[in-house]
Amino acid sequence: MSAARRRPSLVRRLVILAAGWSAVALLVTGILLTTAFHQASLRRFDLVLSDVTQGLLAGSTVQDGQVVAPLLTDARALRVYSGRYWQIAEHAPGGRMRPLVRSRSLFDQELPVPGEVLASIAADPGKEFYYDTRGPLGQPLRAMAMQVSLPGRAAPVILMAAEDRSPLDAEARRFAYLTAGALVMLGAGILIAVMVQVRVGLRPLFDLRRAIADVRKGKTDRLAGDYPEELEPLAAELNALIVHNQEVVERQRTHVGNLAHALKTPLSVMLTEAHQTPGSLSEVVSHQAELMRGQVDHHLRRARAAARAQAPGERTQVEPVLDELAPTIERVCMPKDVVIDWRAPEDLWFRGERQDLLEIAGNVIENAGKWCKGKVRVTAAPVSPERFTLVVEDDGPGLPPERRGEVLKRGARLDESAPGSGLGLAIVDELARAYGGELTLGDSAMGGLKVELTLPRAEA
């Protein structure tokens, strides 16, 4: 069966739904945690930049019209291109900015300010504006700028501070990786827990399925066990259905028996009267009555077998049946000194009634004993959990392939001198088909005919 036509699994459906919701929840959680961590780190980063600008604002003075910056104690601002920078600038014509004082770490470079940020600074003096830019070496910078007025100077100045944000970004990525790994492990744990939960939660359903299979295979005749309140009504209804089916089968058996009795008695009377009154009419009546009796036996046998095949709980051990049949048929064929060699596993069971298996195996073995020279081999073996084969071989003359279909016809006799009615293999074929089995004829390695029956198997 292809994957597209595969039947949906309740366990798979529950696990997929739980896994889908868990994946979405974990993904959203991961994004929120990573974003919150990044924002918190960025706020701490911005506080450092704010402290630098506040230090510039508190310590900057104007001497002889020149802005003088305070001596900041941060050693990083004294190393060239160290990653921490500050700058005091003023507005220049054309919407640009001209540096007035800058940290030694900038050397001959300056901190750029985007035009929109510069316009916002001018429009809202005293407010801190944060933005991202690039440093002297092209590294990403987190910067802050603020426009203020200094005592002794008419024109406002722009205080700026910036720091390399590469460590911040690396820390955020590291946190994202750790969070992703932790959430993946958590997701795997949740998935395993969901699978265990589903298996444990649905175990009563699996037990119910096994109990139904045991009834079908003949191990039990009722569903037994304690089921949850959700499944208890279902188990009760199934038990009621099993009882109903058994009652229907029993009524069918009774009806078949009554019908057989009702038909056979008039037929016997007709045959008796016909035999007591010789003549052409009596011969016609006798012949037709015998045909009617054969047809009645044929259809009643098939009806009984079909009813028994549908009834749950019927099973028969194969070995005792063959053990009973072999010596009986050897005695029947005693003038030929027939030896029947049979083999069957002890744990092999036929899913059907003992009487039917006796009739099926008995007819085939008796037919082999009738035509053999002295040896018959019977082998029963399982071929699948649902089927087993019963093979009967003899060392007789065999049967040509073109004539094998004739022996399965009712009343067909290939040798009129041989005893019997010619119904043996036809009866076997009918019973096998009623049980959903099959009869095939072939050549035996012993030289004679090989009859192979495929029959339903029941678990031991």
C-alpha positions in Angstrom: 0.0 0.0 0.0 1.4 3.4 -1.0 2.0 6.2 1.5 -0.8 8.2 -0.1 -3.3 5.5 0.5 -2.1 4.5 4.0 -4.7 4.6 6.6 -4.4 7.5 9.1 -3.1 6.6 12.5 -4.7 8.0 15.7 -1.3 7.9 17.5 0.4 9.6 14.6 -2.3 12.3 14.4 -2.1 13.1 18.1 1.7 13.1 18.1 1.9 15.4 15.0 -0.7 17.8 16.5 1.2 18.0 19.8 4.5 18.3 18.0 3.2 21.1 15.8 1.8 23.1 18.6 4.9 22.5 20.7 7.2 23.6 17.8 5.2 26.8 17.3 5.2 27.6 21.0 8.9 26.9 21.4 9.7 28.9 18.2 7.7 31.9 19.5 9.3 31.5 23.0 12.8 31.4 21.4 12.2 34.6 19.4 10.8 36.4 22.4 13.6 35.4 24.7 16.3 36.3 22.1 14.6 39.6 21.4 14.2 40.4 25.1 17.9 39.6 25.8 19.1 41.7 22.9 17.0 44.7 24.0 18.1 44.4 27.6 21.8 44.2 26.5 21.3 47.2 24.2 19.8 49.2 27.0 22.8 48.5 29.2 25.0 49.5 26.3 23.1 52.7 25.9 23.5 53.6 29.6 27.3 53.5 29.2 27.1 55.9 26.2 24.8 58.1 28.2 27.3 58.2 31.1 30.0 59.3 28.7 27.9 62.2 27.2 26.8 63.2 30.7 30.5 63.4 31.7 31.3 65.5 28.7 28.3 67.8 29.5 29.4 68.2 33.1 33.1 68.8 32.5 33.2 70.7 29.2 34.0 74.5 29.3 34.6 77.4 27.0 37.9 79.2 27.2 38.7 82.1 24.8 35.9 81.0 22.6 37.2 77.4 22.3 35.5 74.4 23.7 37.7 72.5 26.2 36.7 68.9 27.0 37.3 67.4 30.5 40.0 64.8 31.2 38.0 61.5 31.1 39.6 58.6 33.0 38.5 55.9 30.5 41.8 54.5 29.1 40.1 53.0 26.1 39.4 56.5 24.7 43.1 57.2 24.8 44.1 54.3 22.5 43.8 54.8 18.8 40.8 52.9 17.2 40.2 51.2 20.5 36.5 51.0 19.9 35.3 53.6 22.4 35.0 57.1 21.0 33.6 60.5 21.9 33.4 63.8 20.1 32.1 67.4 20.5 31.0 69.1 17.3 28.9 71.9 16.0 26.5 72.5 13.1 28.1 73.5 9.8 26.5 75.1 6.8 24.7 72.7 4.4 23.2 70.5 7.1 26.6 69.1 8.0 28.6 68.8 11.2 32.1 70.1 12.1 34.1 68.4 14.9 35.5 70.7 17.6 37.1 68.2 20.1 37.4 64.5 19.8 38.9 61.6 21.7 42.4 60.4 20.9 41.0 57.1 19.9 39.4 58.7 16.8 42.9 59.9 15.7 42.2 61.6 12.4 38.7 60.3 11.9 35.3 61.6 13.1 32.0 60.1 14.2 29.5 60.4 11.4 25.9 61.3 12.1 23.1 60.5 9.6 21.3 63.5 8.2 17.9 62.5 9.7 19.5 62.1 13.2 21.2 65.5 12.8 17.9 67.1 12.0 16.2 65.4 15.0 19.0 66.6 17.3 18.5 70.2 16.2 14.8 70.0 16.5 14.8 68.6 20.0 17.8 70.0 22.1 18.7 68.1 25.3 17.2 64.8 24.1 19.5 61.8 23.7 19.3 60.1 20.3 20.7 56.6 19.7 21.6 55.2 16.3 23.9 52.6 14.6 26.8 53.6 12.4 30.3 52.6 11.3 33.6 53.3 13.0 37.0 54.2 11.7 37.9 50.6 10.9 34.5 49.8 9.5 33.3 48.0 12.7 29.7 48.4 13.7 29.2 51.2 16.3 26.4 52.0 18.7 26.3 55.8 19.0 24.5 58.5 21.0 24.2 62.2 20.2 22.7 65.1 22.0 22.6 68.9 21.3 23.3 71.1 24.3 24.3 74.7 25.1 27.5 75.5 27.0 28.0 78.5 29.2 30.0 81.2 27.4 29.1 80.0 23.9 26.2 81.2 21.9 26.1 78.4 19.4 25.0 75.0 20.6 27.3 72.0 20.5 26.7 68.3 19.8 28.0 65.8 22.3 28.6 62.3 20.9 29.7 59.0 22.2 30.1 55.7 20.4 31.3 52.1 21.1 32.0 49.0 19.1 28.9 46.9 19.3 30.6 43.7 18.0 30.8 42.1 21.5 27.2 42.9 22.1 26.1 41.3 18.8 28.4 38.3 19.5 26.8 37.8 22.9 23.3 38.1 21.5 24.2 35.4 18.9 25.7 33.2 21.6 22.5 33.6 23.6 20.4 32.8 20.6 22.4 29.6 19.9 22.2 28.5 23.5 18.5 29.2 23.6 17.9 27.4 20.3 19.8 24.4 21.6 18.0 24.3 24.9 14.6 24.7 23.2 15.4 21.9 20.7 16.3 19.6 23.6 13.1 20.7 25.4 11.1 20.1 22.2 12.6 16.6 21.9 11.8 15.9 25.5 8.2 17.2 25.0 7.8 15.0 21.9 9.0 11.9 23.7 6.7 12.7 26.6 3.8 13.2 24.2 4.5 9.8 22.5 4.7 8.1 25.9 1.6 9.9 27.1 -0.3 8.9 23.9 0.8 5.3 24.1 -0.1 5.1 27.8 -3.4 7.0 27.3 -4.4 4.8 24.3 -3.3 1.5 25.9 -6.9 0.5 26.8 -7.8 1.0 23.1 -4.9 -1.2 22.1 -6.0 -3.8 24.7 -9.5 -3.7 23.3 -8.2 -4.3 19.8 -6.1 -7.3 21.0 -9.2 -8.6 22.8 -11.3 -8.4 19.7 -8.5 -10.2 17.7 -8.5 -13.0 20.4 -12.2 -13.4 19.9 -11.8 -13.5 16.1 -9.0 -16.1 16.4 -10.9 -18.3 18.8 -8.8 -17.8 21.9 -11.8 -16.3 23.8 -15.5 -15.9 23.2 -16.0 -12.6 25.0 -14.2 -9.3 25.6 -12.9 -9.4 29.1 -11.0 -6.8 31.1 -11.6 -3.5 32.8 -11.8 -0.6 30.4 -12.1 3.2 31.1 -15.5 4.7 31.2 -15.2 6.0 27.7 -14.5 2.5 26.3 -16.7 0.4 28.6 -19.9 1.1 26.5 -18.1 0.1 23.4 -16.8 -3.2 24.9 -20.4 -3.9 26.1 -21.8 -3.3 22.7 -19.2 -5.5 21.1 -19.9 -8.3 23.5 -23.6 -7.9 22.7 -22.8 -8.1 19.0 -20.7 -11.2 19.5 -23.6 -12.9 21.4 -26.0 -11.8 18.7 -23.8 -13.3 15.9 -23.4 -16.5 17.8 -27.2 -16.7 18.2 -27.7 -16.1 14.5 -25.2 -18.8 13.6 -26.8 -21.2 16.0 -30.2 -20.4 14.5 -28.8 -21.1 11.1 -27.4 -24.4 12.2 -30.8 -25.4 13.6 -32.6 -24.2 10.5 -30.1 -26.2 8.3 -30.7 -29.3 10.4 -34.4 -28.9 10.3 -34.3 -28.4 6.5 -32.1 -31.4 6.0 -34.5 -33.5 8.0 -37.6 -32.1 6.2 -36.1 -32.8 2.8 -34.4 -36.1 3.4 -37.5 -37.8 4.8 -39.7 -37.2 1.7 -36.8 -38.2 -0.6 -36.3 -41.4 1.3 -40.1 -42.2 1.0 -40.0 -41.5 -2.7 -36.9 -43.8 -3.2 -38.5 -46.6 -1.1 -41.7 -46.4 -3.1 -39.9 -46.3 -6.4 -37.8 -49.4 -5.5 -41.0 -51.3 -4.5 -42.7 -50.5 -7.8 -40.3 -51.5 -10.6 -40.8 -49.9 -13.9 -39.6 -47.1 -16.2 -41.3 -44.5 -14.1 -39.7 -45.8 -10.9 -36.3 -45.7 -12.5 -36.8 -42.1 -13.5 -38.1 -41.2 -10.0 -35.2 -43.1 -8.3 -32.6 -41.3 -10.5 -34.0 -37.9 -10.0 -34.5 -38.4 -6.2 -30.8 -39.5 -5.9 -29.8 -36.3 -7.8 -32.0 -34.3 -5.4 -30.5 -36.0 -2.4 -27.0 -35.2 -3.7 -27.9 -31.6 -4.3 -29.5 -31.3 -0.8 -26.4 -32.8 0.8 -24.1 -30.5 -1.3 -25.9 -27.2 -0.5 -26.6 -28.1 3.2 -22.9 -29.0 3.7 -21.8 -25.7 2.2 -24.3 -23.8 4.3 -23.2 -25.5 7.5 -19.5 -24.9 6.6 -20.1 -21.2 5.8 -22.0 -20.7 9.0 -19.2 -22.3 11.0 -16.6 -20.3 9.2 -18.2 -17.0 10.1 -18.7 -18.0 13.8 -15.9 -16.5 16.0 -14.2 -18.7 18.5 -14.1 -21.9 16.5 -10.6 -23.6 16.2 -9.3 -27.1 16.1 -5.8 -28.5 16.7 -4.5 -30.2 13.6 -2.1 -32.8 15.1 -4.8 -34.8 17.0 -7.0 -34.9 13.9 -4.3 -36.4 11.8 -3.3 -38.8 14.6 -6.9 -40.0 14.6 -7.3 -40.3 10.9 -4.1 -42.0 9.9 -4.7 -45.4 11.7 -8.4 -45.4 10.8 -7.7 -45.0 7.0 -4.8 -47.6 7.3 -7.3 -50.1 8.6 -9.8 -49.2 5.8 -7.0 -49.8 3.2 -5.6 -52.9 5.0 -5.7 -55.2 2.0 -3.2 -52.9 0.3 -1.1 -52.6 3.4 -1.0 -48.8 3.2 1.4 -46.8 5.4 0.5 -43.2 6.1 3.4 -41.0 7.1 2.1 -37.8 8.6 3.7 -34.7 10.2 2.2 -31.6 11.8 3.5 -29.1 14.4 1.9 -29.4 17.8 1.0 -25.7 17.9 -0.8 -25.7 14.5 -4.5 -24.9 14.7 -7.3 -24.8 12.1 -9.7 -21.9 12.4 -12.9 -23.9 12.1 -14.8 -26.9 13.6 -13.2 -30.3 14.2 -15.9 -32.1 12.2 -15.1 -30.1 9.1 -11.4 -30.7 9.4 -12.0 -34.4 9.8 -14.1 -34.4 6.7 -11.6 -32.3 4.7 -8.5 -34.2 5.7 -10.3 -37.6 5.8 -11.6 -37.4 2.2 -8.2 -36.4 0.8 -6.2 -39.0 2.7 -8.8 -41.7 1.9 -8.6 -40.8 -1.7 -4.8 -41.1 -1.6 -5.0 -44.4 0.2 -7.4 -45.7 -2.5 -5.1 -44.9 -5.4 -1.6 -45.3 -3.9 0.6 -48.4 -4.2 1.3 -48.5 -0.5 2.6 -45.1 0.8 0.9 -41.9 1.6 2.6 -38.8 3.0 0.7 -36.1 4.8 2.4 -32.8 5.8 0.8 -29.9 7.6 2.8 -26.6 8.0 2.1 -22.9 8.6 2.7 -20.5 5.7 1.6 -17.3 7.4 0.0 -16.1 10.6 -3.4 -16.5 8.8 -2.9 -19.6 6.6 -1.5 -23.1 6.7 -1.2 -25.9 4.1 -2.2 -29.5 4.3 -0.3 -31.5 1.6 -1.3 -35.1 0.8 0.9 -37.1 -1.6 0.9 -40.8 -2.7 3.0 -43.1 -4.8 0.2 -44.1 -7.1 -0.2 -43.6 -10.9 -0.9 -39.9 -10.5 -3.3 -37.9 -12.7 -2.6 -36.1 -16.0 -2.9 -32.3 -15.7 -5.6 -32.2 -18.4 -7.9 -34.4 -16.3 -7.4 -32.9 -12.9 -10.3 -30.5 -13.2 -12.6 -33.4 -13.7 -12.1 -35.0 -10.3 -13.4 -31.8 -8.6 -16.8 -32.2 -10.3 -19.5 -33.7 -8.2 -19.9 -37.4 -8.9 -17.0 -37.5 -11.4 -15.2 -40.9 -11.4 -12.2 -41.4 -13.6 -12.2 -45.2 -12.9 -15.6 -46.8 -12.6 -14.0 -50.0 -11.2 -12.8 -48.2 -8.1 -15.1 -48.1 -5.1 -16.7 -44.8 -4.0 -19.2 -42.3 -5.3 -16.8 -39.8 -6.8 -17.7 -37.1 -4.3 -14.6 -37.0 -2.1 -12.4 -34.3 -3.6 -15.5 -32.3 -4.7 -16.7 -32.2 -1.1 -13.2 -31.2 0.0 -13.1 -28.4 -2.5 -16.5 -27.1 -1.4 -15.6 -27.1 2.3 -12.2 -25.5 1.6 -13.8 -22.7 -0.4 -16.5 -22.2 2.3 -13.7 -21.5 4.7 -12.0 -19.2 2.3 -9.3 -21.8 1.4 -8.2 -23.4 -1.8 -7.5 -26.8 -3.2 -4.8 -27.4 -5.9 -3.6 -30.6 -7.6 -0.1 -31.3 -8.7 2.6 -33.9 -9.2 4.1 -35.6 -6.2 7.8 -36.3 -5.7 6.6 -39.8 -4.8 5.3 -40.3 -8.3 1.6 -40.0 -7.7 -0.9 -37.1 -7.1 -0.2 -34.2 -4.8 -3.2 -32.5 -3.2 -2.4 -29.2 -1.5 -5.0 -27.5 0.6 -4.7 -23.9 1.9 -6.8 -23.4 5.0 -7.4 -20.7 7.6 -5.1 -20.8 10.6 -5.8 -19.9 14.2 -3.2 -18.8 16.7 -2.2 -21.3 19.4 
